[in-house]
């Protein structure tokens, strides 16, 4: 880890303040608890352009792509950022299987490349510090998703 400057700490706090903005907080909460898609077709059907759900998807993904870009450019010490975040990894884990189709649809092979590279390094960093943690967290996230799906089915 490099030396963390006051400027980097302030930038991290600013990114955190943005995360606390009510509309972005709502979008992130919705994304983590409700976004489920196995294909681009499902995304277009369940979260069509112009819908609030589509806005939630775009807000969450673009926020984390922006934050990853800031880290990737060295504006915040990477380890310092990793020590204070983790949600970006869960977001990436939910969308990574959709990225090839999105990249093809937009004819942009770099679409969400910042988040992809960033979360790969984050995963490697976390695994080095606590071997097995990524698999454990994936398992827990899947259990939470299944419980939410079951609860939703029971209430319908």
C-alpha positions in Angstrom: 0.0 0.0 0.0 1.3 3.4 -0.9 1.0 6.4 1.3 -2.6 7.7 1.4 -2.9 11.4 1.1 -5.5 13.7 2.6 -6.7 14.4 -1.0 -7.3 10.7 -1.5 -9.1 10.3 1.8 -11.3 13.3 0.9 -12.0 11.8 -2.5 -13.0 8.5 -0.9 -15.3 10.4 1.5 -16.8 12.3 -1.5 -17.5 9.0 -3.2 -19.1 7.7 0.0 -21.3 10.9 0.2 -22.5 10.2 -3.4 -23.4 6.7 -2.4 -25.5 8.2 0.4 -27.5 10.5 -1.9 -31.1 9.3 -1.5 -31.8 8.5 -5.1 -28.5 6.6 -5.7 -29.0 4.8 -2.4 -32.5 3.7 -3.5 -31.1 2.5 -6.8 -28.3 0.6 -5.2 -30.6 -1.1 -2.7 -33.0 -2.0 -5.5 -30.2 -3.4 -7.6 -28.8 -5.6 -4.9 -32.2 -7.0 -3.8 -34.2 -7.1 -7.0 -32.0 -7.1 -10.2 -32.0 -10.7 -11.6 -31.3 -11.4 -15.2 -29.8 -14.4 -17.0 -29.7 -12.8 -20.4 -29.9 -9.5 -22.2 -33.4 -10.4 -23.4 -34.5 -10.7 -19.7 -32.9 -7.3 -19.0 -34.8 -5.7 -21.9 -38.0 -7.4 -20.9 -37.9 -6.8 -17.1 -36.0 -3.5 -17.0 -37.0 -1.7 -20.2 -35.6 1.7 -21.2 -37.5 4.5 -19.6 -38.6 2.4 -16.6 -37.6 3.2 -13.0 -35.9 -0.2 -12.9 -33.8 0.6 -15.9 -32.8 3.8 -14.2 -31.8 1.9 -11.1 -29.6 -0.5 -13.2 -27.9 2.4 -15.0 -27.3 4.5 -11.9 -25.8 1.6 -9.9 -23.6 0.3 -12.8 -22.4 3.7 -13.9 -21.6 4.8 -10.3 -19.4 1.7 -9.8 -17.8 2.0 -13.2 -16.9 5.7 -12.4 -15.5 4.8 -9.0 -13.5 1.9 -10.5 -12.1 4.3 -13.1 -11.0 6.7 -10.4 -9.1 3.9 -8.6 -7.8 2.4 -11.9 -6.2 5.8 -12.7 -4.5 5.9 -9.3 -6.4 8.9 -7.9 -7.1 6.8 -4.8 -4.7 4.3 -3.4 -6.2 0.9 -4.4 -5.6 -0.9 -1.2 -7.1 2.0 0.8 -10.2 1.8 -1.5 -10.4 -1.9 -1.2 -10.3 -1.7 2.6 -13.3 0.6 2.6 -15.5 -0.9 -0.1 -16.9 -4.2 -1.4 -20.3 -3.5 -2.9 -18.7 -3.0 -6.4 -17.7 -6.7 -6.3 -21.3 -7.9 -5.6 -22.6 -5.6 -8.4 -20.0 -7.0 -10.8 -20.8 -10.6 -9.8 -24.5 -10.0 -10.7 -23.8 -8.6 -14.1 -20.6 -10.1 -15.4 -22.4 -12.9 -17.3 -24.3 -10.1 -19.2 -21.3 -8.0 -20.2 -20.4 -9.9 -23.4 -23.9 -9.3 -24.7 -24.0 -5.7 -23.7 -20.6 -5.1 -25.3 -21.9 -6.7 -28.5 -25.1 -4.7 -28.4 -23.3 -1.4 -28.1 -20.4 -2.5 -30.3 -18.1 -1.5 -27.4 -15.6 -4.1 -26.2 -14.5 -1.7 -23.4 -18.0 -1.3 -21.9 -17.6 -1.7 -18.1 -13.9 -2.6 -18.5 -13.0 -0.4 -15.6 -15.3 -2.2 -13.2 -14.2 -5.6 -14.6 -10.5 -4.9 -14.1 -11.0 -3.3 -10.8 -13.1 -6.1 -9.3 -10.6 -8.7 -10.6 -7.9 -7.0 -8.6 -10.2 -6.6 -5.7 -11.0 -10.3 -5.7 -7.3 -11.2 -5.9 -6.5 -8.8 -3.1 -9.3 -10.2 -0.9 -8.4 -13.8 -1.6 -4.8 -13.2 -0.8 -5.8 -11.7 2.6 -8.4 -14.2 3.4 -8.3 -17.4 1.2 -11.7 -18.8 0.4 -13.6 -15.6 1.2 -14.8 -15.0 -2.4 -16.4 -18.4 -2.6 -18.0 -17.9 0.8 -19.4 -14.5 -0.1 -20.7 -15.8 -3.4 -22.4 -18.7 -1.6 -24.0 -16.3 0.9 -25.2 -13.9 -1.8 -26.8 -16.8 -3.7 -28.5 -18.0 -0.5 -29.8 -14.4 0.0 -31.1 -14.3 -3.6 -32.8 -17.6 -3.2 -34.5 -16.5 0.0 -35.7 -13.3 -1.6 -37.0 -15.3 -4.6 -38.8 -17.7 -2.3 -40.2 -14.9 -0.2 -41.5 -13.1 -3.3 -43.1 -16.3 -4.6 -44.8 -16.9 -1.3 -46.2 -13.3 -1.2 -47.6 -13.5 -4.8 
